[in-house]
Amino acid sequence: MTNMNEIVGKANFLFITFDTLRYDVAQAEHAAGRLPFLASLLPAGWEERHAPGSFTYASHCAFFAGFLPTPARPGLHERLFSLQFAGSETTGENSYAFDTPDIVAGFAGLGYRTMCIGGVGFFKKQNPLSCVLPGLFQESYWQPEFGVTDPDSTRHQVEFAVQLLQQKLEQKVFLFMNLSALHQPNCHYLPGSAGDTLTSHAAALRYIDSQLPPLFQTLNQRGDTFVILSSDHGTTYGEDGYTGHRLGHEKVWTIPYADFLLPQGSLP
């Protein structure tokens, strides 16, 4: 595990959630060579982890409290970040412990510019519930073209992020993005599809992969960046009679994850 005490305060942070992405689909697409950009960042593929929640709101509340997805193997697993509280068994010498209510406030307290670019409904800021998660950030943004019904949502989100990153170049950033493209409906990524399927789920991930390079290239020019890539939960497409998520099925709880330090100037 990376010693976060050597990273926090020195590097920018990019935290992307691929909303609803299943581990089996992510790993199969990687193995088949259909995610060229993500494969360039993750040559060994995705790590299998367990989500802290079975739907978007629950998982993100846990994430921002320092409980990132848990490695899918027995044992205690030291966390990257934690909030200071007595009795935490997963806060170790490599963890960065914030004395704040959430890690976003912790980064802001260290001088980071904290920004949220929302995607699915819990980030829309159109009612009190959908203001809770964005409200943790100094700056939060949502537009209809970032949402689940726009087939080009990731392109719009990335273009907006690039514009933000080209401002205040002297300030470290903690940029969080919730990518909505995988969430239903995703059938529009598979021409001729009458409904959402595992195949259209995979097609949505390939679309996301094609749109990410400008975001990473822009960050790579700003300085070193610690990157966290994660799903928040999976979803079911008829397995054992289940459809959707917010339920206790293995396809919902098992998700892909990766984190790594991207040194400045390392991308072409």
N, C-alpha and C positions, 0 to 999 in steps of 0.2 A: 504493500500500500504506500502511496505517496505521502510524505510528511507534509501535511497541509500548513503547518506552521512556517514552512519555508516558501509557501506559494501565496497564501492570503496576504494581501497588502502589496504584493509585488507584481502579480499577473492580473490581466483581465479575466473575467469569467463569462462563459457562454453555457447556459443550461437550456437544452431543448427537450421538450417532451413530444414524442410522436404519439399523439393521442390515439389510444385503442390498438396499437401495434402488437401483434402476437409474436412470441418468440419463435415458434416453429416456422412461420412465414418469413420472418426477418432472416433467420439463419439459412433457410432453403434458398432464398433469393441471393444471399451473399455467396453461398456455395456454388450456385449456378452461374456466377459472374454477371448478374443482372443489376448490380449496384456499384457501378465503377467508381463513383466518387467516394461513397462511404467505404468501399473496400480499400481505397488508397489511404484512408484514415485508420481503418480497422483491419489490417491484413490477417489477423487471426480470427476474425469474425466477432460475433456478439457474445457477451457473457450471459448465461442464464441466471435470472434472478426472480425473486418473488415480490410481487407488488404489495405495498402496505395497505392498499384499499382496492375494492372491486369496481370503483367508478371514479370519474375525474375529480370531483370535489374532495372525496376522502383521501385519495392518494396525494393530491397537491397540498392539502393541509399538513399531511405527514412530511412531505418533501421539505416544505418551508420551515418545519420544526426540526429539520436535520435528520429525518428518518428516510434516507434514500432506499431504493429497493434492496432487499437482503439477498446475498449470495445463496443460490439454491443448493446448499450443502450444509450438513450439520455443523454446529459449533457456534461460538460467539464471534461476531464479525465487527471489527473496529470500524467506526463510521468516519467519513471525511469531515463532517461538521457535527457539532452538537450544541445544545443549549445547556448552560450550566444548571444542573440539578443533582441533588444528592442521590446516590445509589445507581447511577447509570452504569451498566455493565459493559456497554459498547463504546464508551468514550475512552480512548487510549492516548498514548504519548504522541501519536501521529495525527490525532484529531485536532481540529481547530475549534475551541469552545467559545461561543459567544455568550456574553452576559446580557442577552436581549430576549424579547418574546419570540423572535423568529430570526432566521438567518438573513433575510432581506434587510431588516433593520440593522443587523450586525454589520453587513457590508456597507450600508449607508453611513453608519457611525465611524467607519474607517476611511470615509471620504470617497467611496465609490458612488458613481452615478447609477442608480438602480432603475431598470427599465423593463417593462412587461409589454410584449406584443401578443395579445390574446388571439384565440382561435375559436374554440367551441363555446357553447352557451354560458358556461360558468365564468367567462371573461368578457361578456358583452357589455357590462355596465348599464344595462337597461332596466334593472330592478335591484332592490337591496341585496339579494343573494348573489347576483352576478357582479357586485361591487366588492365583495369580501376579499377575494384573492388579488384582484388588481390593486385594491386599496393598500396592500402591503408595500407597494413600490412608490418611489418618488414620481415616476412618470409611468402611465399606463395607457395603452392604445388599443382600440378595437374599431374596425370598420366592417360593413357588411361583406366586402370582398375578402376579408380574412376568414370568413365563416365557412361552415360545412357545405353550404349550397353552391359555393363558387368553385367551379372545376379548376380554376387557376389560383386558388387561395395561397399556396406556398410561394408562388412567384410574387404575389402582392405583398406578402409578409416579409419576404427577403428584401425586396426593393425598398420597403419602408425602413427596415432595420439598417440597411446600408446608408440611407439618408441620415438616420440618427447617429450612426457611428462616424460619419464624416464631420460631425460637430464636436466641439470641446475635446480636441484630440489630446490635450494634456491631462485629462482626467481618466482614471481607471473606471471601467464599466463592469457592472454585473447585469448582463442581458439575459432575460428569460423569454423564451418563445414557446408557445403551445401551438403546434402545427395541427390543423384540423382536417387535413385531406383524407386521412385514413378512416375517420369517424363516418358512420353512415350519414348520408348516402355516399357510397364510393363507386357505385356502378357506372358513373359517368367516365371513369378512367378505362373502361373496357367497352369499346364500341359494340353496340348490339346487345349489351347485357340488359335483361329485364329487371334485375334486382341485384342486391349486394350478395357476393359470394367470396369464398377464399381467394378465387382467382382475381376478382376485382380489388380485393384487399391488397394483394401482391402488386397489382398494377398501380395502385395509389402510392405504394412505397417506391416503386420505380420512378413515378412522377416526382416525388419529393427529392429523391436522389439527384435527379436532373436539374433541380432548381437551387441546390445548396452552394455550389462553388462561389458565387459572388459574395455571399455572407462570410465564408471562411477566408477568402482572399482579402476582404476588407479588414477583418479583425487581425489577420496575420501581418498587416502593415502597421497596426497600432502598437504591437508589442507582443510579449508572450501571453498566451491565453490558455487557461485551464478549461477544458471542455467536458461537459457531462451530457451524454446522449441517452435517453431512456424513454421507454413507454411508461404510461401510468397504469395501464391495465390492458388485458386482452379482451377478446369478445368471442362469442360462439356463433357458429353458422349451422346449427342443427345437431351438433354433437350431443349424444345421449338425450335428444329431444329438446335441448336448450337453444335459445336464440337470444343474442344480445349479451349484456353484462350486468353488473350489480347483482351478481349471484356467485355461489361458491363452486365454480368449476375450474379444473386444472388449466384450461385454455384461457381463463380470465386471470388467474393468479400468476401464471408463468410468463415472464416478459423479458425482452432484450435490454441490455444495459452496456454502457461503455464509459470510461473516463480516461483522460490522458492530457498531458501538457503539450501544447502546440507552440514550439519556439518561434519567435518572430523571424520572418523571412524564410521559413521552411517550405512554403508552398510556391509552386511556379507562378 
